Amino acid sequence: MGLFRLLFWIAIIAAAFWLWRRFTRPAPRRPQAPDESAQPIVRCEQCGVHIPRVHALSLDQHWYCSQAHLEQGRKSGER
């Protein structure tokens, strides 16, 4: 009966240790899904800066970061 009691206590201690470790560890991080609110990025034809498309100015499928670069692109023949 002594061996059975020893194995019983070892099993109880191992289960308690496993439960303690399981509940004290932080939850594993899951990979985040791509943000649906992410906006497409475009490149300014004049200076090459990347900006969100909603903030860019467009002219004939060319994107510009500012009004000044839009006008410069228009004067240079819109590359």
C-alpha positions in Angstrom: 0.0 0.0 0.0 3.0 2.3 0.6 3.9 2.4 -3.1 0.4 3.2 -4.2 0.2 6.1 -1.7 3.6 7.5 -3.0 2.4 7.3 -6.6 -0.9 8.9 -5.7 0.9 11.9 -4.1 3.3 12.2 -6.9 0.4 12.4 -9.4 -1.5 15.0 -7.2 1.7 17.2 -7.0 2.4 16.9 -10.7 -1.2 17.8 -11.6 -1.1 20.8 -9.2 2.2 22.0 -10.6 0.8 21.6 -14.2 -2.3 23.6 -13.3 -0.3 26.3 -11.6 2.0 26.7 -14.6 -0.9 26.7 -17.0 -2.8 29.5 -15.2 0.2 31.7 -14.3 1.7 31.8 -17.8 0.5 34.6 -20.1 -1.7 33.5 -22.9 0.2 32.8 -26.2 0.1 35.6 -28.7 -1.9 34.8 -31.8 -0.8 36.4 -35.1 -2.9 39.4 -35.8 -5.1 39.5 -38.8 -4.2 42.3 -41.3 -5.9 45.5 -40.4 -8.9 46.0 -42.6 -8.7 49.8 -42.1 -5.2 49.8 -43.6 -5.0 52.2 -46.6 -3.0 51.7 -49.8 0.2 53.6 -50.0 1.3 55.5 -53.2 4.6 57.0 -54.2 5.0 60.7 -55.0 6.2 61.0 -58.7 8.3 64.1 -57.9 10.2 63.2 -54.6 9.5 59.5 -54.1 7.9 59.9 -50.7 5.4 57.2 -49.8 2.0 58.5 -48.4 -1.5 57.1 -47.9 -3.5 57.4 -51.1 -6.3 59.3 -49.3 -3.8 62.1 -48.6 -2.2 62.1 -52.1 -3.1 64.3 -55.0 -3.6 62.5 -58.3 -3.2 63.6 -61.9 -3.7 61.0 -64.7 -2.7 58.0 -62.6 0.3 59.9 -61.1 0.4 60.6 -57.4 1.9 63.6 -55.7 2.4 64.4 -52.0 1.7 68.1 -52.2 0.2 70.8 -54.5 3.7 72.1 -55.3 4.9 68.7 -56.5 1.7 68.3 -58.5 2.3 71.6 -60.3 6.0 70.7 -60.9 4.9 67.4 -62.4 2.4 69.1 -64.6 5.1 71.7 -65.8 7.7 69.0 -66.6 5.4 67.1 -68.9 4.1 64.6 -66.4 6.9 62.1 -66.8 
